[in-house]
Amino acid sequence: MTHIILAAENEGVGTCWIAAYNPAILREALSLSADQLVFGITPLGYPKQGFKKNAVKNRKPLDEIAEFL
């Protein structure tokens, strides 16, 4: 799923990871059998024309989150 989301973002397609959903509703909507499990879903779509991301990701420095041995 992560690779799909990253590839979509690279192509200008808007998406996000959704893991909070009602499995019974999804099972019925997708006509899934009892032995089929879904662990996450993602919507895909193009942002409206002129949309610009305005949030800058404020990430911790690598040396704050990783230790190289």
N, CA, C and O of each residue as an XYZ file, in Angstrom:
276
protein
N       0.829     -1.188      0.000
C       0.000      0.000      0.000
C       0.871      1.248      0.000
O       0.577      2.220     -0.696
N       1.934      1.217      0.776
C       2.812      2.381      0.836
C       3.388      2.705     -0.533
O       3.467      3.874     -0.912
N       3.788      1.685     -1.274
C       4.348      1.922     -2.604
C       3.296      2.492     -3.561
O       3.618      3.332     -4.401
N       2.063      2.049     -3.445
C       0.988      2.590     -4.278
C       0.795      4.074     -3.962
O       0.663      4.893     -4.871
N       0.779      4.412     -2.687
C       0.585      5.799     -2.272
C       1.751      6.671     -2.735
O       1.536      7.783     -3.219
N       2.974      6.183     -2.593
C       4.135      6.953     -3.039
C       4.148      7.128     -4.551
O       4.459      8.211     -5.046
N       3.813      6.075     -5.287
C       3.763      6.166     -6.752
C       2.675      7.138     -7.196
O       2.878      7.915     -8.129
N       1.525      7.096     -6.532
C       0.436      8.015     -6.864
C       0.870      9.456     -6.630
O       0.651     10.317     -7.482
N       1.474      9.719     -5.497
C       1.952     11.067     -5.177
C       2.951     11.548     -6.224
O       2.923     12.709     -6.632
N       3.824     10.658     -6.653
C       4.813     10.992     -7.675
C       4.156     11.382     -9.000
O       4.703     12.189     -9.752
N       2.999     10.817     -9.281
C       2.273     11.094    -10.526
C       1.258     12.236    -10.370
O       0.530     12.548    -11.312
N       1.209     12.853     -9.197
C       0.295     13.967     -8.982
C      -1.116     13.537     -8.615
O      -2.056     14.327     -8.710
N      -1.266     12.279     -8.194
C      -2.571     11.761     -7.796
C      -2.685     11.864     -6.276
O      -1.792     11.430     -5.548
N      -3.782     12.438     -5.807
C      -4.003     12.572     -4.370
C      -4.461     11.250     -3.766
O      -5.254     10.530     -4.373
N      -3.974     10.933     -2.592
C      -4.328      9.685     -1.928
C      -3.959      9.751     -0.449
O      -3.242     10.656     -0.022
N      -4.443      8.807      0.317
C      -4.053      8.660      1.714
C      -4.376      7.223      2.136
O      -5.179      6.542      1.498
N      -3.750      6.787      3.197
C      -3.968      5.449      3.732
C      -5.190      5.495      4.642
O      -5.271      6.348      5.525
N      -6.135      4.590      4.437
C      -7.313      4.517      5.296
C      -7.344      3.130      5.945
O      -7.443      2.115      5.256
N      -7.258      3.102      7.265
C      -7.302      1.840      7.987
C      -8.475      1.802      8.966
O      -8.723      0.774      9.596
N      -9.183      2.897      9.094
C     -10.334      2.963     10.001
C     -11.604      2.956      9.159
O     -12.039      3.998      8.668
N     -12.188      1.791      8.997
C     -13.405      1.638      8.218
C     -14.189      0.470      8.781
O     -13.653     -0.329      9.549
N     -15.441      0.366      8.410
C     -16.294     -0.725      8.876
C     -16.111     -1.916      7.936
O     -16.564     -1.855      6.793
N     -15.466     -2.994      8.376
C     -15.206     -4.134      7.506
C     -16.476     -4.762      6.919
O     -16.457     -5.245      5.787
N     -17.570     -4.760      7.673
C     -18.813     -5.361      7.177
C     -19.358     -4.578      5.987
O     -19.813     -5.169      5.008
N     -19.313     -3.263      6.069
C     -19.792     -2.429      4.965
C     -18.895     -2.606      3.740
O     -19.389     -2.718      2.618
N     -17.570     -2.632      3.955
C     -16.637     -2.821      2.847
C     -16.818     -4.195      2.213
O     -16.795     -4.319      0.988
N     -16.999     -5.226      3.035
C     -17.193     -6.595      2.529
C     -18.408     -6.648      1.615
O     -18.372     -7.271      0.554
N     -19.489     -5.988      2.035
C     -20.709     -5.992      1.227
C     -20.515     -5.170     -0.060
O     -20.932     -5.592     -1.139
N     -19.885     -4.005      0.062
C     -19.695     -3.130     -1.099
C     -18.824     -3.778     -2.171
O     -19.041     -3.569     -3.365
N     -17.834     -4.571     -1.738
C     -16.916     -5.208     -2.689
C     -17.272     -6.663     -2.971
O     -16.559     -7.346     -3.707
N     -18.365     -7.136     -2.392
C     -18.806     -8.535     -2.557
C     -17.685     -9.516     -2.212
O     -17.383    -10.429     -2.981
N     -17.078     -9.312     -1.047
C     -15.986    -10.173     -0.595
C     -16.535    -11.398      0.116
O     -17.575    -11.339      0.772
N     -15.828    -12.500     -0.022
C     -16.223    -13.706      0.701
C     -15.651    -13.651      2.120
O     -14.815    -12.800      2.424
N     -16.096    -14.539      2.965
C     -15.690    -14.539      4.380
C     -14.190    -14.758      4.562
O     -13.622    -14.326      5.566
N     -13.543    -15.422      3.606
C     -12.109    -15.708      3.750
C     -11.218    -14.607      3.154
O      -9.994    -14.737      3.171
N     -11.803    -13.544      2.637
C     -11.032    -12.434      2.092
C     -10.965    -11.305      3.113
O     -11.989    -10.863      3.633
N      -9.739    -10.841      3.395
C      -9.525     -9.779      4.378
C      -8.941     -8.546      3.696
O      -8.132     -8.664      2.775
N      -9.347     -7.387      4.143
C      -8.793     -6.128      3.663
C      -8.151     -5.439      4.865
O      -8.785     -5.273      5.907
N      -6.885     -5.038      4.710
C      -6.163     -4.424      5.818
C      -6.084     -2.912      5.694
O      -5.790     -2.225      6.673
N      -6.337     -2.397      4.531
C      -6.315     -0.958      4.323
C      -6.854     -0.636      2.938
O      -6.795     -1.464      2.028
N      -7.377      0.569      2.788
C      -7.875      1.020      1.497
C      -7.322      2.413      1.232
O      -6.888      3.103      2.155
N      -7.338      2.820     -0.020
C      -6.869      4.154     -0.365
C      -7.702      4.734     -1.494
O      -7.905      4.083     -2.519
N      -8.186      5.956     -1.312
C      -8.858      6.628     -2.421
C      -7.789      7.195     -3.355
O      -6.700      7.550     -2.905
N      -8.082      7.279     -4.615
C      -7.173      7.877     -5.594
C      -7.942      8.926     -6.379
O      -9.086      8.695     -6.772
N      -7.330     10.066     -6.608
C      -8.002     11.096     -7.384
C      -7.084     12.265     -7.664
O      -6.096     12.488     -6.963
N      -7.426     12.999     -8.691
C      -6.644     14.183     -9.031
C      -7.176     15.391     -8.270
O      -8.386     15.608     -8.214
N      -6.278     16.174     -7.686
C      -6.721     17.387     -6.989
C      -7.340     18.364     -7.992
O      -7.029     18.326     -9.183
N      -8.220     19.238     -7.495
C      -8.827     20.214     -8.399
C      -7.746     21.123     -8.966
O      -6.707     21.345     -8.346
N      -8.012     21.637    -10.146
C      -7.047     22.477    -10.834
C      -6.699     23.688     -9.975
O      -7.579     24.338     -9.412
N      -5.416     23.978     -9.882
C      -4.946     25.109     -9.093
C      -4.610     24.770     -7.651
O      -4.093     25.618     -6.924
N      -4.897     23.530     -7.217
C      -4.602     23.127     -5.842
C      -3.096     23.125     -5.607
O      -2.330     22.609     -6.421
N      -2.682     23.708     -4.485
C      -1.269     23.695     -4.105
C      -1.173     23.275     -2.655
O      -1.939     23.739     -1.810
N      -0.244     22.407     -2.375
C       0.001     22.022     -0.992
C       0.631     23.208     -0.277
O       1.575     23.817     -0.780
N       0.108     23.528      0.890
C       0.663     24.654      1.624
C       1.363     24.225      2.904
O       1.981     25.050      3.576
N       1.277     22.979      3.239
C       1.909     22.501      4.473
C       3.327     22.010      4.174
O       3.554     21.229      3.250
N       4.244     22.480      4.961
C       5.626     22.015      4.872
C       5.804     20.973      5.966
O       5.502     21.232      7.131
N       6.290     19.804      5.597
C       6.478     18.754      6.589
C       7.654     19.102      7.483
O       8.764     19.343      7.008
N       7.401     19.124      8.760
C       8.424     19.430      9.741
C       8.920     18.114     10.320
O       8.337     17.587     11.268
N       9.981     17.592      9.757
C      10.490     16.285     10.166
C      11.672     16.433     11.111
O      12.442     17.391     11.035
N      11.792     15.461     12.001
C      12.933     15.444     12.902
C      14.191     15.127     12.095
O      14.115     14.432     11.081
N      15.345     15.628     12.533
C      16.602     15.288     11.865
C      16.878     13.781     11.997
O      16.491     13.158     12.985
N      17.539     13.214     11.007
C      17.827     11.788     10.986
C      18.577     11.336     12.239
O      18.287     10.266     12.775
N      19.528     12.128     12.709
C      20.299     11.723     13.888
C      19.460     11.709     15.166
O      19.890     11.162     16.181
N      18.263     12.308     15.122
C      17.367     12.284     16.273
C      16.504     11.027     16.305
O      16.000     10.655     17.364
N      16.330     10.377     15.178
C      15.449      9.213     15.122
C      16.175      7.901     14.774
O      15.579      6.826     14.831
N      17.435      7.994     14.423
C      18.183      6.778     14.051
C      19.553      6.783     14.712
O      20.155      7.830     14.950
N      20.015      5.591     14.994
C      21.361      5.429     15.551
C      22.119      4.467     14.647
O      21.691      3.331     14.442
N      23.224      4.915     14.115
C      24.030      4.083     13.227
C      25.112      3.397     14.026
O      25.892      4.046     14.725
N      25.156      2.097     13.922
C      26.143      1.298     14.672
C      27.292      0.892     13.811
O      28.208      0.218     14.282
